[in-house]
């Protein structure tokens, strides 16, 4: 029966994140899935209920309702010195659908897309599903998990159409500073390459404000989501921001894929953006406490080395034990700790584990106890 399935689909493997998630039992400590343990703000939930009751249950404009596009434009104007309007915004069904729309709009047979390695698991498959070729650029522990500019330049060919940048990063939690962003922008502008800036964790930074690619270039497609900032992962709502001529083309793919984002969710998202933001800050401060705790616990284990992430809610330590990351994560799962092997995010992730500290401190502590106990039984590499 699989012979009827398109070859490009048969060639795809399921994400390593999902594979580990499927191993979780009801008693497991799950530090494998990057999902906030918070609920959406209560006033946003109430706004959703009100929207449904008030009859906002019909189709909306393909690009999204104007009040949400305008609210999102106002939120990110600080990145562009006010130079963002509703016409530059497309509301998406989560950031993932927005990223797929970008690939479908700009990538065709033979095009190359530079993607981070290790990086979020959908970048490469989406480029390939769109007829392109994903080319990984290295993010290494030694370089703080930020792009090496010389390597990035060396990977560019006449076929390079786009480069995907992710700050704060998943799985590493690394953030790029202004100078690093400017260096990438200079390369992209010199070679006329589109920058896809995945900045869904922009509200979760710990050591200063967020640095956005929007601040430095017009040739950027900025991607964001309500999932992490407002703990609305299951609502599947996001936004793209870019030049109007790109929006006009992206809208075609958007229409033939989803018709429009869900109307009542958009109404509630307006309230999320325009209402009080103290909830977001409360979450960020809690994540900061968890970050400090988990990094300290990991670094206390012999053979582990964990950089302190500047954003998001992931720790990505490397380890020197005589075991592969997949095998170690499977062994931990059997002992009740779910994490993700670094190689699930690309070949450069081998020898690492990803822990999502979007769980309670008590659960993180239980998970670290399991990690410490299991790793004491595994010898270090000679």
HELIX and SHEET records of a PDB file:
HELIX    1   1 UNK A    2  UNK A    4  5                                   3    
HELIX    2   2 UNK A    7  UNK A   10  1                                   4    
HELIX    3   3 UNK A   16  UNK A   22  1                                   7    
HELIX    4   4 UNK A   42  UNK A   53  1                                  12    
HELIX    5   5 UNK A   66  UNK A   76  1                                  11    
HELIX    6   6 UNK A   77  UNK A   79  5                                   3    
HELIX    7   7 UNK A   86  UNK A   88  5                                   3    
HELIX    8   8 UNK A   94  UNK A  106  1                                  13    
HELIX    9   9 UNK A  122  UNK A  129  1                                   8    
HELIX   10  10 UNK A  141  UNK A  143  5                                   3    
HELIX   11  11 UNK A  149  UNK A  155  1                                   7    
HELIX   12  12 UNK A  178  UNK A  191  1                                  14    
HELIX   13  13 UNK A  213  UNK A  215  5                                   3    
HELIX   14  14 UNK A  233  UNK A  235  5                                   3    
HELIX   15  15 UNK A  244  UNK A  258  1                                  15    
HELIX   16  16 UNK A  263  UNK A  274  1                                  12    
HELIX   17  17 UNK A  278  UNK A  299  1                                  22    
HELIX   18  18 UNK A  325  UNK A  334  1                                  10    
HELIX   19  19 UNK A  342  UNK A  345  5                                   4    
HELIX   20  20 UNK A  347  UNK A  349  5                                   3    
HELIX   21  21 UNK A  361  UNK A  376  1                                  16    
SHEET    1   A 2 UNK A  29  UNK A  30  0                                        
SHEET    2   A 2 UNK A 337  UNK A 338  1                                        
SHEET    1   B 7 UNK A  89  UNK A  92  0                                        
SHEET    2   B 7 UNK A 238  UNK A 241 -1                                        
SHEET    3   B 7 UNK A 220  UNK A 225 -1                                        
SHEET    4   B 7 UNK A 194  UNK A 198  1                                        
SHEET    5   B 7 UNK A 160  UNK A 166  1                                        
SHEET    6   B 7 UNK A 112  UNK A 117  1                                        
SHEET    7   B 7 UNK A 133  UNK A 138  1                                        
SHEET    1   C 2 UNK A 304  UNK A 305  0                                        
SHEET    2   C 2 UNK A 318  UNK A 319 -1                                        
SHEET    1   D 3 UNK A 314  UNK A 315  0                                        
SHEET    2   D 3 UNK A 353  UNK A 356 -1                                        
SHEET    3   D 3 UNK A 340  UNK A 341 -1                                        
END                                                                             
